[in-house]
Amino acid sequence: MRLSVKGALIFLLFVNPSYGGGTKGATPFNFLFLDPHPRPAALGGAYGSIAKNPHSLAYNPAGLSGLESNEISFMHNEHFEGITQDHLALGLKKRSLAFSLTTLSFGKIPRTTLSNPSGSGLGNFTIRDWVFSVGYAQGYKEGFLSLGVAGKYLQERIDAYQAETLALDLGALIDLEPKEDIPAAIGVSLQNLGPKVKFQSSQEELPTNLKTSLAYQPSKKSLIALDLNQPKGGDSTIHLGAGYRVSNTLSLRAGYNGRNDAAGGLTAGFGFAHVMQGRRAILLEYAFVPFGDLGVSHLFSLGYRW
């Protein structure tokens, strides 16, 4: 499917942490701010204090110390106008270790010039991003404090131009329940630390972000989460999420993503688990993320827990 230049530009504005005009310029690798899985996407991206699965790798690596089981999952996201996102994640409980690979493709974009604005005879070009991440966490004081680190290899390709670099995430998570009998957690993570990256003839900074987060469980079946993102040189964004476990097999989720002004920021989704012997289960998850007149993103994932 061919992607319009207008659609690509609007999508780039959404993933750019300077969305809203709060920074002096754009930075590369802004696709890192996209939610890579239906579970956090349905919660509005409020996931920095939620542990227990490998998807915390993209929000706060300290959460990996709370992995409840081994888990592998694959996600496919159909954005509007042919933009696609894929994500593969693996979490290993005994090692508090997780791996992930995420790709984003803009499909075919018509090539235009000032002298040929219609692009007649010029063909198409593509934009493709991908990131490979590995993270590890360690718990201290009987799980009260967790510290985590994640390393990333990033690559961004626009037509014939390519940029690549390494980046680092650092995270801390305080679980209040073991000591205070309060089912809540507080997290902080510093994301996308690394050197400037050369893109064509310029040196660009990575989209460094400070994330603070809070999660609270009013009951064993319900969850409320809040994240505050402060990208370097950009405007802060608020993310809210709420989840309710209807049964051992079905969970419902809703949220607010402060980065998405196109449709009021509202998100929703569900998770279905076909439980087998022990902790083994097949996981099916979905998130619905509207973008106003542009369309809707549908995130689907299939996973296995053991």
Order of alpha helices (4+ residues) and beta strands (2+ residues): alpha-alpha-beta-beta-beta-beta-beta-beta-beta-beta-alpha-beta-beta-beta-beta-beta-beta-beta-beta-beta-beta
